[in-house]
Amino acid sequence: MEKIKNTEKNSGLLVGGGILAAFVASLCCIGPLILTLIGVSGAAALSKLDVLRIPMTILVLITFAIAGRSLYRKRNICEIGSICADSKKYKKMVVTYWVGIILALAALTSPYWISWIFG
């Protein structure tokens, strides 16, 4: 029972970590644009963060893979009192997971769509 609750907590942390890593990976592209739009000069210095893009992209893929594995694996090891026993809570976790993936993909692909929109 304790192991399942830890897995539930870890799934949420992994989704949050994946979203955070995706935004760190996109700082080189989204950051200068946002700062320039609000009038901050010197925002091009954030383009030096491009070296973080590949490691953070790998981190995003790993965290979402682990979170998805633990989230969907829960259905097979469902015990009374766990999140999968309550279908509303489980559905909320699944929706949060997929919204997190969409946000992460939007952040990771930002160099391509930002240049298309503002280029």
Beta strands, then each sheet from edge to edge (+ up, - down):
end
